[in-house]
């Protein structure tokens, strides 16, 4: 059952990226200086905590880039005041389609150069 949930979760994340029109690139294939970076962490608080060094590293590597984090409402407060994060986009699963739709609109408008999932 746990494996099935993981597969569904990963497929849903992939769908989110495809619907948003976000280019899905590996870091090595990314342009040398992306202007807009999306960091995706839409799961639990602990996962966001262990991701903060990665967020810091991205900002150090690309200091001029605008760094946006896609986060769940429960994890967003951990990074809202982070000086390395320029914007937090919420994806509230509890709101169903309206939460998904609101996140997609913001993601499409941002036209990210690099997505890190």
C-alpha positions as CSV (number, residue, x, y, z in Angstrom):
1,X,0.0,0.0,0.0
2,X,2.8,2.4,0.9
3,X,4.5,1.8,-2.5
4,X,1.3,2.5,-4.3
5,X,0.9,5.8,-2.4
6,X,4.5,6.8,-3.3
7,X,3.8,6.0,-7.0
8,X,0.6,8.1,-6.9
9,X,2.4,11.0,-5.1
10,X,5.3,11.0,-7.6
11,X,2.9,10.9,-10.6
12,X,0.9,13.8,-9.1
13,X,4.1,15.9,-8.8
14,X,5.0,15.1,-12.4
15,X,1.5,16.1,-13.5
16,X,1.8,19.4,-11.6
17,X,5.1,20.2,-13.4
18,X,3.7,19.3,-16.8
19,X,0.5,21.2,-16.3
20,X,2.4,24.3,-15.1
21,X,4.5,24.2,-18.2
22,X,7.7,24.2,-16.0
23,X,10.8,23.0,-17.8
24,X,11.9,19.9,-15.9
25,X,15.7,19.9,-16.1
26,X,18.5,18.3,-14.2
27,X,20.9,20.7,-12.5
28,X,23.7,19.7,-14.8
29,X,21.6,20.6,-17.9
30,X,20.4,23.9,-16.5
31,X,21.5,27.2,-18.0
32,X,24.6,28.6,-16.3
33,X,22.5,31.4,-14.7
34,X,18.8,30.8,-14.4
35,X,16.9,33.9,-13.5
36,X,13.9,32.1,-11.9
37,X,14.2,28.9,-9.9
38,X,11.4,26.8,-8.5
39,X,12.1,24.5,-5.5
40,X,9.3,22.0,-4.9
41,X,8.7,20.7,-1.4
42,X,5.0,19.9,-1.0
43,X,5.1,17.3,1.7
44,X,5.7,17.3,5.5
45,X,7.5,19.7,7.8
46,X,10.5,17.5,8.4
47,X,11.1,17.2,4.7
48,X,11.2,21.0,4.5
49,X,13.6,21.2,7.4
50,X,16.1,18.9,5.8
51,X,15.7,20.8,2.5
52,X,16.8,24.2,3.8
53,X,20.5,23.5,3.2
54,X,19.6,22.8,-0.5
55,X,17.7,26.0,-0.7
56,X,20.7,27.9,0.8
57,X,23.0,26.2,-1.7
58,X,20.9,27.1,-4.6
59,X,20.9,30.8,-3.6
60,X,24.6,30.7,-3.0
61,X,25.2,29.1,-6.5
62,X,22.7,31.5,-8.2
63,X,22.6,34.7,-6.1
64,X,20.9,36.8,-8.7
65,X,18.1,34.3,-9.3
66,X,14.7,34.7,-7.9
67,X,14.1,31.6,-5.7
68,X,10.5,30.5,-5.3
69,X,9.4,27.5,-3.1
70,X,6.2,25.6,-3.8
71,X,5.2,24.3,-0.3
72,X,2.3,22.9,1.6
73,X,0.6,25.2,4.1
74,X,1.9,23.2,7.0
75,X,5.6,23.6,5.9
76,X,5.4,27.1,4.4
77,X,5.9,29.0,7.8
78,X,9.4,27.4,8.1
79,X,10.7,29.2,5.1
80,X,8.5,32.3,4.9
81,X,11.1,34.5,6.6
82,X,14.1,32.8,5.1
83,X,16.3,35.4,3.4
84,X,17.2,33.0,0.7
85,X,13.6,32.5,-0.4
86,X,12.0,35.3,-2.5
87,X,8.5,33.9,-2.8
88,X,6.5,31.0,-1.4
89,X,3.6,29.6,-3.4
90,X,1.2,27.5,-1.4
91,X,-0.4,24.3,-2.7
92,X,-3.2,23.5,-0.3
93,X,-4.4,20.0,-1.0
94,X,-7.3,20.5,1.5
95,X,-8.8,23.0,-0.9
96,X,-9.0,20.4,-3.6
97,X,-9.3,21.6,-7.2
98,X,-9.3,25.3,-6.2
99,X,-6.0,24.9,-4.3
100,X,-4.5,23.1,-7.3
101,X,-5.8,25.6,-9.8
102,X,-4.5,28.6,-7.8
103,X,-1.0,27.1,-7.5
104,X,-0.9,26.3,-11.3
105,X,-1.9,29.8,-12.2
106,X,1.0,31.2,-10.1
107,X,3.5,28.7,-11.5
108,X,2.6,29.4,-15.1
109,X,2.9,33.1,-14.6
110,X,6.3,32.8,-13.2
111,X,7.9,31.0,-16.2
112,X,10.7,29.3,-14.3
113,X,14.1,28.5,-15.9
114,X,14.9,25.7,-13.5
115,X,12.8,23.4,-11.3
116,X,14.3,21.4,-8.4
117,X,12.1,18.7,-7.1
